[in-house]
Amino acid sequence: MAETRPNQKLPFPILIGDIGGTNARFSIIVDESGETVRFPDVVNRNFSTIDEAIRLSVLSTSSHKPKSLILALAGPIKGDEVPLTNCPWVVRPKVLMADLGFSEVLLLNDFEAQALAAATLQPKDCQPLGPIGEAPSASRVVLGPGTGLGVAGLVRARDMWFPVPGEGGHVDVGPRTARDYQIWPHLTPVHDINATLGRISAEELLSGRGLMNIYRALCKAEGNRTPAFDEPAQVSAAGLAGSDGLASEALELFATYLGRVAGDLALIFMAKGGVFLAGGISPKILPALQSGAFRKAFEDKAPHQAVLQGIATFVVTHPQAALHGLAAFALDPDAFGLSTDGRHWA
Ligand SMILES: Nc1ncnc2c1ncn2[C@@H]1O[C@H](COP(=O)(O)OP(=O)(O)OP(=O)(O)O)[C@@H](O)[C@H]1O
């Protein structure tokens, strides 16, 4: 069974990994000075197991022999066999320790790692959306549209950061404007065979498939037009270029709904330290997020407009933000109130 320990440093060298559904990214933190060795990104499907990916892409290419391992995973962490969402790999800490020589393994949630990053990223790693360019040391929120919609809070208390990885991407979102009421009946809801009326969760709007959901619903609302695009990247490219009216509207609505949900989360966490947009999609649609629709929806929270107007919003542009967060934790675990119960093996 997993063994726990207070937030002591894991033994160096520490291998840190951000394991997504499609790609995995690794670095070795050599020692307390923070000296770090980076490795080329791994395409998950090129390796049948994560053990093989670590062995061939990291261990056999480096002279450093990591003593411990910290991984950020997309998916719930429970028990000694942790399957990944959207990838056939299974993480088995005891097997990794026995076969690859780690004395300790710690598993974190991927958005928890994004939250650790939001606590420690430099201004150069973030692009402000709106007038406020600085994030004070106060509670924060991270949300990231990608394959799904990851959400984490980051509570600031006792001079520490407490990440709160929840399932906030699955909150309900309802229609508000006249245009929303035209579109909503055509959106694909959450698949739930027991429900008589499907619900529209934030993730059904704010993810790659969410952008397609909005675009296809717009096509239906406009006299059942045949969609011109099959992929989210095509919709965003046409929307950014202004070459297709419905793609442009889909992108603007995506920014509006993202602002709405981000504003709700900022209210819930009273995130005066800022809201950070992580994940793969936000940096790719930066001009659409900067155009004003995101920030307008974010602030449109009567009776608390003044609170929201005072909260900074950012797109995280650091290419390996989760690894940055894991490194910050590895080097200074006392700065974080992170519970390692049930996910630390030694
Ligand atoms: N230019 C783009 N515009 C809009 N959506 C995009 C664009 N490029 C990729 N996507 C969509 O983003 C989603 C992938 O998101 P992301 O890059 O964050 O990957 P992930 O699987 O969530 O994470 P990881 O890369 O760690 O495996 C897919 O649904 C993809 O279709």
The ligand as an SDF file (V2000), in Angstrom:
LIG
                    3D

 31 33  0  0  0  0  0  0  0  0999 V2000
   -5.2730   25.4670  -33.2090 N   0  0  0  0  0  0  0  0  0  0  0  0
   -6.2170   24.8700  -32.4810 C   0  0  0  0  0  0  0  0  0  0  0  0
   -7.3990   25.4730  -32.2420 N   0  0  0  0  0  0  0  0  0  0  0  0
   -8.3530   24.8800  -31.5200 C   0  0  0  0  0  0  0  0  0  0  0  0
   -8.2280   23.6420  -30.9930 N   0  0  0  0  0  0  0  0  0  0  0  0
   -7.0880   23.0070  -31.2130 C   0  0  0  0  0  0  0  0  0  0  0  0
   -6.0220   23.5700  -31.9500 C   0  0  0  0  0  0  0  0  0  0  0  0
   -5.0060   22.6790  -31.9900 N   0  0  0  0  0  0  0  0  0  0  0  0
   -5.4040   21.5990  -31.2850 C   0  0  0  0  0  0  0  0  0  0  0  0
   -6.6670   21.7780  -30.8280 N   0  0  0  0  0  0  0  0  0  0  0  0
   -7.4530   20.8400  -30.0310 C   0  0  0  0  0  0  0  0  0  0  0  0
   -6.9010   20.8200  -28.7090 O   0  0  0  0  0  0  0  0  0  0  0  0
   -7.1180   19.5430  -28.1290 C   0  0  0  0  0  0  0  0  0  0  0  0
   -5.7900   19.0360  -27.5490 C   0  0  0  0  0  0  0  0  0  0  0  0
   -5.4670   19.8640  -26.4800 O   0  0  0  0  0  0  0  0  0  0  0  0
   -4.0090   19.8620  -25.8170 P   0  0  0  0  0  0  0  0  0  0  0  0
   -3.0300   20.3090  -26.8590 O   0  0  0  0  0  0  0  0  0  0  0  0
   -4.0880   20.6470  -24.5720 O   0  0  0  0  0  0  0  0  0  0  0  0
   -3.7070   18.3480  -25.5820 O   0  0  0  0  0  0  0  0  0  0  0  0
   -4.0690   17.3530  -24.3930 P   0  0  0  0  0  0  0  0  0  0  0  0
   -4.3090   15.9890  -24.9770 O   0  0  0  0  0  0  0  0  0  0  0  0
   -5.2120   17.9280  -23.5860 O   0  0  0  0  0  0  0  0  0  0  0  0
   -2.7820   17.3320  -23.5810 O   0  0  0  0  0  0  0  0  0  0  0  0
   -1.3590   16.6820  -23.9440 P   0  0  0  0  0  0  0  0  0  0  0  0
   -0.7690   17.4210  -25.1230 O   0  0  0  0  0  0  0  0  0  0  0  0
   -0.6260   16.9120  -22.6820 O   0  0  0  0  0  0  0  0  0  0  0  0
   -1.5530   15.2440  -24.2660 O   0  0  0  0  0  0  0  0  0  0  0  0
   -7.6740   18.6450  -29.2330 C   0  0  0  0  0  0  0  0  0  0  0  0
   -9.0790   18.5590  -29.0730 O   0  0  0  0  0  0  0  0  0  0  0  0
   -7.3240   19.4120  -30.5000 C   0  0  0  0  0  0  0  0  0  0  0  0
   -8.2300   19.1420  -31.5490 O   0  0  0  0  0  0  0  0  0  0  0  0
  1  2  1  0
  2  3  1  0
  2  7  2  0
  3  4  2  0
  4  5  1  0
  5  6  2  0
  6  7  1  0
  6 10  1  0
  7  8  1  0
  8  9  2  0
  9 10  1  0
 10 11  1  0
 11 12  1  0
 11 30  1  0
 12 13  1  0
 13 14  1  0
 13 28  1  0
 14 15  1  0
 15 16  1  0
 16 17  2  0
 16 18  1  0
 16 19  1  0
 19 20  1  0
 20 21  2  0
 20 22  1  0
 20 23  1  0
 23 24  1  0
 24 25  2  0
 24 26  1  0
 24 27  1  0
 28 29  1  0
 28 30  1  0
 30 31  1  0
M  END
$$$$
